[in-house]
């Protein structure tokens, strides 16, 4: 498991018609379980009540990995799961992040 301290996560959804939605949420720590059978992220210090109140389903999650100053983006397999009042789990479609250009940070 990898752990990174970050200031926020960005959730995004893109639709076929070109419509796009996004929301940024402050958080404290992201624990990454990046195995190939069931990759997931556990986000601590996030206001879960705001995540579950979204009226749209995010399909991507992004955050800065501070150790390397890299922006990582993952495709989500399903909506976030609340596992406590300040903790949520995100099931990932892949253990490999998308490639982001340095200008995206």
Chimera marker file (.cmm) of the C-alpha trace (Angstrom):
<marker_set name="trace">
<marker id="1" x="0.000" y="0.000" z="0.000" r="1" g="1" b="0" radius="0.5"/>
<marker id="2" x="1.240" y="3.487" z="-0.888" r="1" g="1" b="0" radius="0.5"/>
<marker id="3" x="0.263" y="6.526" z="1.172" r="1" g="1" b="0" radius="0.5"/>
<marker id="4" x="0.459" y="10.154" z="0.131" r="1" g="1" b="0" radius="0.5"/>
<marker id="5" x="-0.468" y="13.378" z="1.901" r="1" g="1" b="0" radius="0.5"/>
<marker id="6" x="-2.432" y="15.659" z="-0.382" r="1" g="1" b="0" radius="0.5"/>
<marker id="7" x="-4.615" y="18.731" z="-0.020" r="1" g="1" b="0" radius="0.5"/>
<marker id="8" x="-7.543" y="17.709" z="-2.191" r="1" g="1" b="0" radius="0.5"/>
<marker id="9" x="-9.084" y="15.324" z="-4.681" r="1" g="1" b="0" radius="0.5"/>
<marker id="10" x="-10.802" y="16.288" z="-7.921" r="1" g="1" b="0" radius="0.5"/>
<marker id="11" x="-13.777" y="14.233" z="-9.087" r="1" g="1" b="0" radius="0.5"/>
<marker id="12" x="-14.857" y="14.536" z="-12.716" r="1" g="1" b="0" radius="0.5"/>
<marker id="13" x="-17.518" y="13.199" z="-15.059" r="1" g="1" b="0" radius="0.5"/>
<marker id="14" x="-17.618" y="13.559" z="-18.835" r="1" g="1" b="0" radius="0.5"/>
<marker id="15" x="-20.630" y="12.799" z="-20.984" r="1" g="1" b="0" radius="0.5"/>
<marker id="16" x="-21.055" y="11.836" z="-24.634" r="1" g="1" b="0" radius="0.5"/>
<marker id="17" x="-22.637" y="15.209" z="-25.461" r="1" g="1" b="0" radius="0.5"/>
<marker id="18" x="-19.476" y="17.007" z="-24.295" r="1" g="1" b="0" radius="0.5"/>
<marker id="19" x="-20.968" y="18.090" z="-20.958" r="1" g="1" b="0" radius="0.5"/>
<marker id="20" x="-18.457" y="17.984" z="-18.087" r="1" g="1" b="0" radius="0.5"/>
<marker id="21" x="-18.844" y="18.197" z="-14.312" r="1" g="1" b="0" radius="0.5"/>
<marker id="22" x="-16.229" y="18.417" z="-11.611" r="1" g="1" b="0" radius="0.5"/>
<marker id="23" x="-15.931" y="19.019" z="-7.880" r="1" g="1" b="0" radius="0.5"/>
<marker id="24" x="-12.874" y="19.421" z="-5.668" r="1" g="1" b="0" radius="0.5"/>
<marker id="25" x="-12.896" y="18.169" z="-2.084" r="1" g="1" b="0" radius="0.5"/>
<marker id="26" x="-10.295" y="18.881" z="0.616" r="1" g="1" b="0" radius="0.5"/>
<marker id="27" x="-8.754" y="15.786" z="2.162" r="1" g="1" b="0" radius="0.5"/>
<marker id="28" x="-5.768" y="14.779" z="4.271" r="1" g="1" b="0" radius="0.5"/>
<marker id="29" x="-4.337" y="11.424" z="3.168" r="1" g="1" b="0" radius="0.5"/>
<marker id="30" x="-4.824" y="8.970" z="0.304" r="1" g="1" b="0" radius="0.5"/>
<marker id="31" x="-3.954" y="5.316" z="0.772" r="1" g="1" b="0" radius="0.5"/>
<marker id="32" x="-3.449" y="3.552" z="-2.545" r="1" g="1" b="0" radius="0.5"/>
<marker id="33" x="-3.910" y="-0.185" z="-2.959" r="1" g="1" b="0" radius="0.5"/>
<marker id="34" x="-2.759" y="-0.568" z="-6.539" r="1" g="1" b="0" radius="0.5"/>
<marker id="35" x="-2.920" y="-4.325" z="-7.043" r="1" g="1" b="0" radius="0.5"/>
<marker id="36" x="-4.207" y="-5.513" z="-10.401" r="1" g="1" b="0" radius="0.5"/>
<marker id="37" x="-7.115" y="-7.598" z="-9.079" r="1" g="1" b="0" radius="0.5"/>
<marker id="38" x="-8.942" y="-4.937" z="-7.046" r="1" g="1" b="0" radius="0.5"/>
<marker id="39" x="-7.243" y="-1.514" z="-7.106" r="1" g="1" b="0" radius="0.5"/>
<marker id="40" x="-8.678" y="1.125" z="-4.779" r="1" g="1" b="0" radius="0.5"/>
<marker id="41" x="-8.038" y="4.407" z="-3.027" r="1" g="1" b="0" radius="0.5"/>
<marker id="42" x="-8.995" y="5.150" z="0.566" r="1" g="1" b="0" radius="0.5"/>
<marker id="43" x="-9.331" y="8.891" z="1.138" r="1" g="1" b="0" radius="0.5"/>
<marker id="44" x="-9.114" y="10.103" z="4.744" r="1" g="1" b="0" radius="0.5"/>
<marker id="45" x="-10.161" y="13.501" z="6.008" r="1" g="1" b="0" radius="0.5"/>
<marker id="46" x="-12.783" y="14.079" z="3.313" r="1" g="1" b="0" radius="0.5"/>
<marker id="47" x="-16.339" y="15.293" z="4.035" r="1" g="1" b="0" radius="0.5"/>
<marker id="48" x="-18.185" y="12.149" z="2.987" r="1" g="1" b="0" radius="0.5"/>
<marker id="49" x="-21.602" y="13.796" z="3.264" r="1" g="1" b="0" radius="0.5"/>
<marker id="50" x="-20.652" y="16.037" z="0.324" r="1" g="1" b="0" radius="0.5"/>
<marker id="51" x="-19.422" y="13.095" z="-1.768" r="1" g="1" b="0" radius="0.5"/>
<marker id="52" x="-22.667" y="11.171" z="-1.376" r="1" g="1" b="0" radius="0.5"/>
<marker id="53" x="-24.706" y="14.322" z="-2.056" r="1" g="1" b="0" radius="0.5"/>
<marker id="54" x="-23.344" y="14.654" z="-5.605" r="1" g="1" b="0" radius="0.5"/>
<marker id="55" x="-26.156" y="14.561" z="-8.172" r="1" g="1" b="0" radius="0.5"/>
<marker id="56" x="-23.844" y="12.999" z="-10.760" r="1" g="1" b="0" radius="0.5"/>
<marker id="57" x="-21.575" y="9.958" z="-10.792" r="1" g="1" b="0" radius="0.5"/>
<marker id="58" x="-17.847" y="10.690" z="-11.074" r="1" g="1" b="0" radius="0.5"/>
<marker id="59" x="-15.881" y="8.642" z="-13.583" r="1" g="1" b="0" radius="0.5"/>
<marker id="60" x="-12.384" y="9.945" z="-12.698" r="1" g="1" b="0" radius="0.5"/>
<marker id="61" x="-10.447" y="10.974" z="-9.607" r="1" g="1" b="0" radius="0.5"/>
<marker id="62" x="-7.289" y="13.122" z="-9.654" r="1" g="1" b="0" radius="0.5"/>
<marker id="63" x="-4.833" y="14.240" z="-6.996" r="1" g="1" b="0" radius="0.5"/>
<marker id="64" x="-1.240" y="15.421" z="-6.668" r="1" g="1" b="0" radius="0.5"/>
<marker id="65" x="1.263" y="12.918" z="-5.327" r="1" g="1" b="0" radius="0.5"/>
<marker id="66" x="3.393" y="15.317" z="-3.312" r="1" g="1" b="0" radius="0.5"/>
<marker id="67" x="6.440" y="13.058" z="-3.135" r="1" g="1" b="0" radius="0.5"/>
<marker id="68" x="7.047" y="13.480" z="-6.871" r="1" g="1" b="0" radius="0.5"/>
<marker id="69" x="4.869" y="16.542" z="-7.577" r="1" g="1" b="0" radius="0.5"/>
<marker id="70" x="2.902" y="14.476" z="-10.103" r="1" g="1" b="0" radius="0.5"/>
<marker id="71" x="-0.773" y="14.683" z="-10.958" r="1" g="1" b="0" radius="0.5"/>
<marker id="72" x="-2.326" y="11.210" z="-10.966" r="1" g="1" b="0" radius="0.5"/>
<marker id="73" x="-5.723" y="10.514" z="-12.528" r="1" g="1" b="0" radius="0.5"/>
<marker id="74" x="-7.561" y="7.211" z="-12.249" r="1" g="1" b="0" radius="0.5"/>
<marker id="75" x="-10.718" y="5.977" z="-13.950" r="1" g="1" b="0" radius="0.5"/>
<marker id="76" x="-13.346" y="4.933" z="-11.386" r="1" g="1" b="0" radius="0.5"/>
<marker id="77" x="-15.215" y="1.646" z="-11.553" r="1" g="1" b="0" radius="0.5"/>
<marker id="78" x="-18.099" y="2.766" z="-9.314" r="1" g="1" b="0" radius="0.5"/>
<marker id="79" x="-19.221" y="5.699" z="-7.108" r="1" g="1" b="0" radius="0.5"/>
<marker id="80" x="-17.378" y="6.334" z="-3.821" r="1" g="1" b="0" radius="0.5"/>
<marker id="81" x="-18.256" y="4.184" z="-0.822" r="1" g="1" b="0" radius="0.5"/>
<marker id="82" x="-18.500" y="5.852" z="2.604" r="1" g="1" b="0" radius="0.5"/>
<marker id="83" x="-16.562" y="3.863" z="5.207" r="1" g="1" b="0" radius="0.5"/>
<marker id="84" x="-16.805" y="6.474" z="7.947" r="1" g="1" b="0" radius="0.5"/>
<marker id="85" x="-17.836" y="10.118" z="8.409" r="1" g="1" b="0" radius="0.5"/>
<marker id="86" x="-14.424" y="11.340" z="7.130" r="1" g="1" b="0" radius="0.5"/>
<marker id="87" x="-13.291" y="8.384" z="5.014" r="1" g="1" b="0" radius="0.5"/>
<marker id="88" x="-14.312" y="7.059" z="1.584" r="1" g="1" b="0" radius="0.5"/>
<marker id="89" x="-13.128" y="4.262" z="-0.690" r="1" g="1" b="0" radius="0.5"/>
<marker id="90" x="-12.936" y="4.553" z="-4.470" r="1" g="1" b="0" radius="0.5"/>
<marker id="91" x="-12.803" y="1.365" z="-6.550" r="1" g="1" b="0" radius="0.5"/>
<marker id="92" x="-10.545" y="1.932" z="-9.561" r="1" g="1" b="0" radius="0.5"/>
<marker id="93" x="-10.997" y="0.553" z="-13.071" r="1" g="1" b="0" radius="0.5"/>
<marker id="94" x="-7.219" y="0.128" z="-13.349" r="1" g="1" b="0" radius="0.5"/>
<marker id="95" x="-4.194" y="0.190" z="-11.055" r="1" g="1" b="0" radius="0.5"/>
<marker id="96" x="-2.392" y="2.385" z="-13.597" r="1" g="1" b="0" radius="0.5"/>
<marker id="97" x="-2.984" y="6.151" z="-13.583" r="1" g="1" b="0" radius="0.5"/>
<marker id="98" x="-3.541" y="8.139" z="-16.766" r="1" g="1" b="0" radius="0.5"/>
<marker id="99" x="-0.598" y="10.143" z="-18.048" r="1" g="1" b="0" radius="0.5"/>
<marker id="100" x="-0.970" y="13.842" z="-17.305" r="1" g="1" b="0" radius="0.5"/>
<marker id="101" x="1.137" y="16.588" z="-18.822" r="1" g="1" b="0" radius="0.5"/>
<marker id="102" x="3.324" y="18.639" z="-16.427" r="1" g="1" b="0" radius="0.5"/>
<marker id="103" x="1.116" y="21.674" z="-17.124" r="1" g="1" b="0" radius="0.5"/>
<marker id="104" x="-1.851" y="19.930" z="-15.479" r="1" g="1" b="0" radius="0.5"/>
<marker id="105" x="-0.377" y="20.193" z="-11.959" r="1" g="1" b="0" radius="0.5"/>
<link id1="1" id2="2" r="1" g="1" b="0" radius="0.2"/>
<link id1="2" id2="3" r="1" g="1" b="0" radius="0.2"/>
<link id1="3" id2="4" r="1" g="1" b="0" radius="0.2"/>
<link id1="4" id2="5" r="1" g="1" b="0" radius="0.2"/>
<link id1="5" id2="6" r="1" g="1" b="0" radius="0.2"/>
<link id1="6" id2="7" r="1" g="1" b="0" radius="0.2"/>
<link id1="7" id2="8" r="1" g="1" b="0" radius="0.2"/>
<link id1="8" id2="9" r="1" g="1" b="0" radius="0.2"/>
<link id1="9" id2="10" r="1" g="1" b="0" radius="0.2"/>
<link id1="10" id2="11" r="1" g="1" b="0" radius="0.2"/>
<link id1="11" id2="12" r="1" g="1" b="0" radius="0.2"/>
<link id1="12" id2="13" r="1" g="1" b="0" radius="0.2"/>
<link id1="13" id2="14" r="1" g="1" b="0" radius="0.2"/>
<link id1="14" id2="15" r="1" g="1" b="0" radius="0.2"/>
<link id1="15" id2="16" r="1" g="1" b="0" radius="0.2"/>
<link id1="16" id2="17" r="1" g="1" b="0" radius="0.2"/>
<link id1="17" id2="18" r="1" g="1" b="0" radius="0.2"/>
<link id1="18" id2="19" r="1" g="1" b="0" radius="0.2"/>
<link id1="19" id2="20" r="1" g="1" b="0" radius="0.2"/>
<link id1="20" id2="21" r="1" g="1" b="0" radius="0.2"/>
<link id1="21" id2="22" r="1" g="1" b="0" radius="0.2"/>
<link id1="22" id2="23" r="1" g="1" b="0" radius="0.2"/>
<link id1="23" id2="24" r="1" g="1" b="0" radius="0.2"/>
<link id1="24" id2="25" r="1" g="1" b="0" radius="0.2"/>
<link id1="25" id2="26" r="1" g="1" b="0" radius="0.2"/>
<link id1="26" id2="27" r="1" g="1" b="0" radius="0.2"/>
<link id1="27" id2="28" r="1" g="1" b="0" radius="0.2"/>
<link id1="28" id2="29" r="1" g="1" b="0" radius="0.2"/>
<link id1="29" id2="30" r="1" g="1" b="0" radius="0.2"/>
<link id1="30" id2="31" r="1" g="1" b="0" radius="0.2"/>
<link id1="31" id2="32" r="1" g="1" b="0" radius="0.2"/>
<link id1="32" id2="33" r="1" g="1" b="0" radius="0.2"/>
<link id1="33" id2="34" r="1" g="1" b="0" radius="0.2"/>
<link id1="34" id2="35" r="1" g="1" b="0" radius="0.2"/>
<link id1="35" id2="36" r="1" g="1" b="0" radius="0.2"/>
<link id1="36" id2="37" r="1" g="1" b="0" radius="0.2"/>
<link id1="37" id2="38" r="1" g="1" b="0" radius="0.2"/>
<link id1="38" id2="39" r="1" g="1" b="0" radius="0.2"/>
<link id1="39" id2="40" r="1" g="1" b="0" radius="0.2"/>
<link id1="40" id2="41" r="1" g="1" b="0" radius="0.2"/>
<link id1="41" id2="42" r="1" g="1" b="0" radius="0.2"/>
<link id1="42" id2="43" r="1" g="1" b="0" radius="0.2"/>
<link id1="43" id2="44" r="1" g="1" b="0" radius="0.2"/>
<link id1="44" id2="45" r="1" g="1" b="0" radius="0.2"/>
<link id1="45" id2="46" r="1" g="1" b="0" radius="0.2"/>
<link id1="46" id2="47" r="1" g="1" b="0" radius="0.2"/>
<link id1="47" id2="48" r="1" g="1" b="0" radius="0.2"/>
<link id1="48" id2="49" r="1" g="1" b="0" radius="0.2"/>
<link id1="49" id2="50" r="1" g="1" b="0" radius="0.2"/>
<link id1="50" id2="51" r="1" g="1" b="0" radius="0.2"/>
<link id1="51" id2="52" r="1" g="1" b="0" radius="0.2"/>
<link id1="52" id2="53" r="1" g="1" b="0" radius="0.2"/>
<link id1="53" id2="54" r="1" g="1" b="0" radius="0.2"/>
<link id1="54" id2="55" r="1" g="1" b="0" radius="0.2"/>
<link id1="55" id2="56" r="1" g="1" b="0" radius="0.2"/>
<link id1="56" id2="57" r="1" g="1" b="0" radius="0.2"/>
<link id1="57" id2="58" r="1" g="1" b="0" radius="0.2"/>
<link id1="58" id2="59" r="1" g="1" b="0" radius="0.2"/>
<link id1="59" id2="60" r="1" g="1" b="0" radius="0.2"/>
<link id1="60" id2="61" r="1" g="1" b="0" radius="0.2"/>
<link id1="61" id2="62" r="1" g="1" b="0" radius="0.2"/>
<link id1="62" id2="63" r="1" g="1" b="0" radius="0.2"/>
<link id1="63" id2="64" r="1" g="1" b="0" radius="0.2"/>
<link id1="64" id2="65" r="1" g="1" b="0" radius="0.2"/>
<link id1="65" id2="66" r="1" g="1" b="0" radius="0.2"/>
<link id1="66" id2="67" r="1" g="1" b="0" radius="0.2"/>
<link id1="67" id2="68" r="1" g="1" b="0" radius="0.2"/>
<link id1="68" id2="69" r="1" g="1" b="0" radius="0.2"/>
<link id1="69" id2="70" r="1" g="1" b="0" radius="0.2"/>
<link id1="70" id2="71" r="1" g="1" b="0" radius="0.2"/>
<link id1="71" id2="72" r="1" g="1" b="0" radius="0.2"/>
<link id1="72" id2="73" r="1" g="1" b="0" radius="0.2"/>
<link id1="73" id2="74" r="1" g="1" b="0" radius="0.2"/>
<link id1="74" id2="75" r="1" g="1" b="0" radius="0.2"/>
<link id1="75" id2="76" r="1" g="1" b="0" radius="0.2"/>
<link id1="76" id2="77" r="1" g="1" b="0" radius="0.2"/>
<link id1="77" id2="78" r="1" g="1" b="0" radius="0.2"/>
<link id1="78" id2="79" r="1" g="1" b="0" radius="0.2"/>
<link id1="79" id2="80" r="1" g="1" b="0" radius="0.2"/>
<link id1="80" id2="81" r="1" g="1" b="0" radius="0.2"/>
<link id1="81" id2="82" r="1" g="1" b="0" radius="0.2"/>
<link id1="82" id2="83" r="1" g="1" b="0" radius="0.2"/>
<link id1="83" id2="84" r="1" g="1" b="0" radius="0.2"/>
<link id1="84" id2="85" r="1" g="1" b="0" radius="0.2"/>
<link id1="85" id2="86" r="1" g="1" b="0" radius="0.2"/>
<link id1="86" id2="87" r="1" g="1" b="0" radius="0.2"/>
<link id1="87" id2="88" r="1" g="1" b="0" radius="0.2"/>
<link id1="88" id2="89" r="1" g="1" b="0" radius="0.2"/>
<link id1="89" id2="90" r="1" g="1" b="0" radius="0.2"/>
<link id1="90" id2="91" r="1" g="1" b="0" radius="0.2"/>
<link id1="91" id2="92" r="1" g="1" b="0" radius="0.2"/>
<link id1="92" id2="93" r="1" g="1" b="0" radius="0.2"/>
<link id1="93" id2="94" r="1" g="1" b="0" radius="0.2"/>
<link id1="94" id2="95" r="1" g="1" b="0" radius="0.2"/>
<link id1="95" id2="96" r="1" g="1" b="0" radius="0.2"/>
<link id1="96" id2="97" r="1" g="1" b="0" radius="0.2"/>
<link id1="97" id2="98" r="1" g="1" b="0" radius="0.2"/>
<link id1="98" id2="99" r="1" g="1" b="0" radius="0.2"/>
<link id1="99" id2="100" r="1" g="1" b="0" radius="0.2"/>
<link id1="100" id2="101" r="1" g="1" b="0" radius="0.2"/>
<link id1="101" id2="102" r="1" g="1" b="0" radius="0.2"/>
<link id1="102" id2="103" r="1" g="1" b="0" radius="0.2"/>
<link id1="103" id2="104" r="1" g="1" b="0" radius="0.2"/>
<link id1="104" id2="105" r="1" g="1" b="0" radius="0.2"/>
</marker_set>
